[in-house]
């Protein structure tokens, strides 16, 4: 009895990745977070309001990427619906199988990326994207040269100053520019979720996903806790009083060789632009 009590107490401190479950009713998606208690063979749902904290204004940042082509991507933000789950109306999405990557931050500042899959049927929804959501659709991706230049649907262009060669386990600072249709730098830039831009680096075999910002991949609440709750002077923050430049840099090092797809988001004139690029990492 003593040993079982000691083991049970010790187990409370062992990290176990949480699970993400999805349910689709029409174009409404519910997401629940929890874990399977193996001994009791039951699902324990984690609370959302008391166990998570907002990062960039949202409890969850959800990337939905159509697989296997990676030809449609959505950056979405489900909102709490009661104490135990999150909910959102899905925007118009091409049918297919999607891999979901959900970034959350626990109340103690610990960030976690949950994964799940979602099957989107034909003609599911005609709803518009949320004002803070972003997407790149198959038509836009097919028009883009998935190298150093990506042509956006509204005539703007995103350009990557891509190194001639990229190697694994090497630190880089990748720079991206947003250009107007006339080729000049965009002039009506705005912060996107508090940052000059957001990036997602995803390996085409699905084994790597990294949602990063100009200050790296650290969660903002964790950085604020480490700085005593102060938001000012945090690296990478785009303060409302400061102009946002049409260029953004992301520090990143690819963890392994292979092919990656890179999704970059910048905002101008109320429009969230999503550029798509490919990288062959040696």
C-alpha positions as CSV (number, residue, x, y, z in Angstrom):
1,X,0.0,0.0,0.0
2,X,2.9,2.4,0.8
3,X,4.6,1.6,-2.5
4,X,1.4,2.2,-4.5
5,X,0.8,5.5,-2.7
6,X,4.3,6.6,-3.5
7,X,4.0,5.6,-7.1
8,X,0.7,7.4,-7.5
9,X,2.2,10.6,-6.0
10,X,5.2,10.4,-8.2
11,X,3.1,9.8,-11.3
12,X,1.4,13.1,-10.8
13,X,4.6,14.9,-11.7
14,X,5.2,12.9,-14.9
15,X,4.4,14.7,-18.1
16,X,1.9,13.0,-20.4
17,X,1.0,14.6,-23.7
18,X,-2.7,15.6,-23.9
19,X,-5.0,14.4,-26.6
20,X,-7.2,16.4,-28.9
21,X,-10.6,15.1,-30.1
22,X,-12.8,16.6,-32.7
23,X,-16.5,16.3,-33.5
24,X,-18.2,17.8,-36.5
25,X,-21.9,18.7,-36.7
26,X,-22.6,20.5,-39.9
27,X,-20.0,23.2,-40.2
28,X,-19.5,23.5,-36.4
29,X,-16.4,21.8,-35.0
30,X,-16.1,21.0,-31.3
31,X,-12.7,20.3,-29.8
32,X,-12.1,18.7,-26.5
33,X,-8.7,18.4,-24.7
34,X,-8.0,15.6,-22.3
35,X,-6.2,12.3,-21.7
36,X,-7.0,8.6,-21.4
37,X,-6.5,7.3,-17.9
38,X,-5.2,3.8,-18.8
39,X,-6.0,2.1,-15.5
40,X,-9.6,3.3,-15.4
41,X,-10.0,3.0,-19.2
42,X,-11.8,6.3,-19.4
43,X,-11.4,9.7,-21.0
44,X,-10.7,12.7,-18.7
45,X,-11.6,16.0,-20.2
46,X,-9.3,18.9,-19.2
47,X,-11.0,22.3,-18.5
48,X,-10.2,25.1,-20.8
49,X,-10.9,28.3,-18.9
50,X,-9.0,27.4,-15.7
51,X,-6.2,25.2,-17.2
52,X,-5.2,27.3,-20.2
53,X,-4.1,30.9,-20.7
54,X,-4.4,33.0,-23.9
55,X,-1.5,33.4,-26.2
56,X,-1.7,36.3,-28.7
57,X,-5.3,36.8,-27.5
58,X,-6.5,33.2,-28.1
59,X,-6.6,30.0,-26.0
60,X,-5.8,27.9,-29.1
61,X,-4.0,28.5,-32.4
62,X,-5.1,25.8,-34.7
63,X,-3.3,25.0,-38.0
64,X,-5.3,22.8,-40.3
65,X,-3.3,21.5,-43.3
66,X,-4.8,19.3,-46.0
67,X,-2.8,16.1,-46.5
68,X,-1.0,14.7,-48.3
69,X,-0.6,17.5,-50.7
70,X,-0.3,20.3,-48.1
71,X,-2.1,22.4,-50.7
72,X,-4.5,24.1,-48.3
73,X,-3.7,25.6,-44.9
74,X,-5.8,27.5,-42.3
75,X,-4.7,29.3,-39.2
76,X,-7.8,29.3,-37.0
77,X,-8.8,30.3,-33.5
78,X,-11.5,28.2,-31.8
79,X,-13.1,29.9,-28.8
80,X,-14.3,28.4,-25.5
81,X,-17.8,27.0,-25.4
82,X,-18.5,26.1,-21.8
83,X,-15.9,24.8,-19.4
84,X,-14.7,21.7,-21.2
85,X,-14.4,22.4,-24.9
86,X,-13.7,24.9,-27.7
87,X,-15.9,25.5,-30.7
88,X,-15.8,27.3,-34.1
89,X,-17.7,27.5,-37.3
90,X,-15.4,26.2,-40.0
91,X,-14.8,28.5,-43.0
92,X,-15.1,27.3,-46.6
93,X,-12.5,24.6,-46.9
94,X,-11.6,22.2,-49.8
95,X,-12.8,18.7,-49.0
96,X,-10.2,16.2,-47.8
97,X,-8.2,14.9,-44.9
98,X,-6.6,17.6,-42.7
99,X,-4.0,17.3,-40.0
100,X,-4.6,19.6,-37.1
101,X,-1.9,21.1,-35.0
102,X,-3.2,23.0,-32.0
103,X,-1.0,25.2,-29.9
104,X,-2.1,25.8,-26.3
105,X,-0.4,27.2,-23.2
106,X,-1.0,25.8,-19.8
107,X,-1.7,28.0,-16.8
108,X,1.9,27.5,-15.6
109,X,3.3,28.8,-18.9
110,X,4.1,25.4,-20.4
111,X,3.3,25.3,-24.2
112,X,2.0,22.2,-25.9
113,X,1.1,21.3,-29.5
114,X,-1.8,18.8,-29.8
115,X,-2.5,16.9,-32.9
116,X,-5.6,15.3,-34.5
117,X,-7.1,14.7,-37.9
118,X,-10.3,16.0,-39.5
119,X,-12.2,14.8,-42.6
120,X,-13.9,17.7,-44.4
121,X,-16.7,16.6,-46.8
122,X,-17.6,18.3,-50.0
123,X,-19.6,21.5,-49.7
124,X,-19.4,21.6,-46.0
125,X,-19.4,25.4,-45.4
126,X,-19.6,28.7,-47.1
127,X,-18.7,30.7,-44.0
128,X,-16.1,33.4,-44.2
129,X,-12.8,33.4,-42.4
130,X,-12.6,35.1,-39.0
131,X,-11.0,38.5,-39.0
132,X,-7.9,37.2,-37.3
133,X,-7.8,33.9,-39.3
134,X,-5.6,33.2,-42.4
135,X,-5.5,30.7,-45.2
136,X,-3.9,29.7,-48.4
137,X,-6.0,27.7,-50.8
138,X,-5.1,25.3,-53.6
139,X,-5.6,27.9,-56.4
140,X,-3.2,30.3,-54.8
141,X,-0.7,27.7,-54.0
142,X,-0.8,26.4,-57.6
143,X,0.0,29.9,-58.8
144,X,2.8,30.3,-56.5
145,X,6.4,29.4,-57.3
146,X,7.1,27.4,-54.2
147,X,10.7,28.6,-54.1
148,X,11.6,32.2,-53.2
149,X,8.6,34.1,-54.6
150,X,4.9,33.5,-53.9
151,X,2.2,35.4,-55.7
152,X,-0.8,36.2,-53.5
153,X,-4.4,36.2,-54.7
154,X,-4.8,40.0,-54.4
155,X,-1.8,40.8,-56.5
156,X,0.7,41.2,-53.7
157,X,3.9,39.1,-53.6
158,X,5.8,37.6,-50.7
159,X,9.5,37.1,-51.2
160,X,11.9,34.9,-49.2
161,X,15.6,35.7,-49.1
162,X,16.2,32.0,-49.2
163,X,19.8,30.8,-48.6
164,X,21.4,29.0,-51.5
165,X,21.7,25.9,-49.3
166,X,19.9,25.0,-46.1
167,X,21.4,22.3,-43.8
168,X,19.8,20.6,-40.8
169,X,20.8,21.5,-37.2
170,X,22.0,25.0,-38.3
171,X,20.7,28.2,-36.9
172,X,19.2,30.6,-39.5
173,X,17.3,33.9,-39.5
174,X,14.9,33.6,-42.5
175,X,13.8,37.0,-43.9
176,X,10.5,37.6,-45.8
177,X,9.3,40.7,-47.7
178,X,5.7,41.7,-48.6
179,X,5.5,43.7,-51.9
180,X,2.7,45.6,-53.5
181,X,1.4,44.7,-57.0
182,X,3.8,47.3,-58.4
183,X,6.8,45.6,-56.8
184,X,7.3,48.3,-54.1
185,X,7.4,47.4,-50.4
186,X,3.9,47.3,-48.9
187,X,3.0,50.5,-47.1
188,X,-0.1,49.7,-45.1
189,X,1.4,47.0,-42.7
190,X,-0.3,46.0,-39.5
191,X,0.6,43.7,-36.6
192,X,-0.8,40.2,-37.0
193,X,-1.8,38.9,-33.5
194,X,0.7,41.2,-31.9
195,X,3.6,40.3,-34.1
196,X,5.0,41.5,-37.4
197,X,4.3,38.0,-38.7
198,X,3.8,34.3,-37.9
199,X,5.4,31.3,-39.5
200,X,4.9,27.5,-39.5
201,X,7.6,25.1,-40.6
202,X,6.1,21.7,-41.5
203,X,8.0,18.6,-42.8
204,X,6.2,16.9,-45.6
205,X,6.2,13.6,-43.8
206,X,4.4,15.1,-40.9
207,X,7.1,14.5,-38.3
208,X,7.9,18.2,-37.7
209,X,5.7,21.2,-36.9
210,X,6.9,24.5,-35.5
211,X,4.8,27.6,-35.1
212,X,7.3,30.5,-34.7
213,X,7.4,34.3,-34.3
214,X,10.2,36.9,-34.8
215,X,11.3,36.1,-31.2
216,X,11.3,32.3,-31.8
217,X,8.9,29.7,-30.7
218,X,8.6,30.6,-27.0
219,X,5.0,31.2,-25.9
220,X,4.2,34.8,-25.0
221,X,2.6,33.9,-21.6
222,X,5.7,31.9,-20.7
223,X,7.9,34.9,-21.6
224,X,5.7,37.3,-19.7
225,X,5.8,35.0,-16.6
226,X,9.6,34.9,-16.9
227,X,9.7,38.7,-17.1
228,X,7.5,39.3,-14.1
229,X,4.3,39.8,-16.2
230,X,5.8,42.7,-18.3
231,X,4.9,42.8,-22.0
232,X,6.9,45.9,-22.9
233,X,10.3,45.4,-24.6
234,X,9.6,41.8,-25.3
235,X,11.6,40.6,-28.4
236,X,9.5,40.5,-31.5
237,X,6.5,42.3,-30.2
238,X,4.8,44.8,-32.5
239,X,3.6,47.5,-30.2
240,X,0.5,49.4,-31.5
241,X,2.3,52.8,-31.5
242,X,5.2,51.5,-33.6
243,X,5.0,51.2,-37.4
244,X,5.2,47.6,-38.8
245,X,7.8,47.1,-41.6
246,X,7.0,45.0,-44.7
247,X,9.8,42.7,-43.8
248,X,10.0,40.1,-41.0
249,X,12.6,37.6,-39.9
250,X,12.1,34.3,-38.1
251,X,14.9,32.4,-36.3
252,X,14.7,28.7,-37.0
253,X,16.9,25.6,-37.4
254,X,15.5,22.6,-39.2
255,X,15.9,19.6,-37.0
256,X,16.4,17.0,-39.7
257,X,17.1,16.7,-43.4
258,X,14.2,16.4,-45.8
259,X,11.6,18.5,-47.6
260,X,9.6,21.2,-45.7
261,X,6.7,23.5,-46.5
262,X,6.8,26.9,-44.9
263,X,3.7,29.1,-44.3
264,X,4.3,32.8,-43.6
265,X,1.6,35.2,-42.5
266,X,1.8,39.0,-42.6
267,X,-1.0,41.6,-42.4
268,X,-1.7,44.8,-44.3
269,X,-4.8,46.9,-44.7
270,X,-6.9,44.4,-42.7
271,X,-5.8,41.5,-45.0
272,X,-3.9,38.5,-43.6
273,X,-1.6,37.3,-46.3
274,X,-0.3,33.7,-46.3
275,X,2.8,32.9,-48.4
276,X,3.8,29.3,-49.1
277,X,7.3,28.2,-49.8
278,X,9.2,24.9,-50.0
279,X,12.7,24.1,-48.6
280,X,14.9,21.2,-49.3
281,X,17.1,20.7,-46.2
282,X,20.3,18.7,-46.5
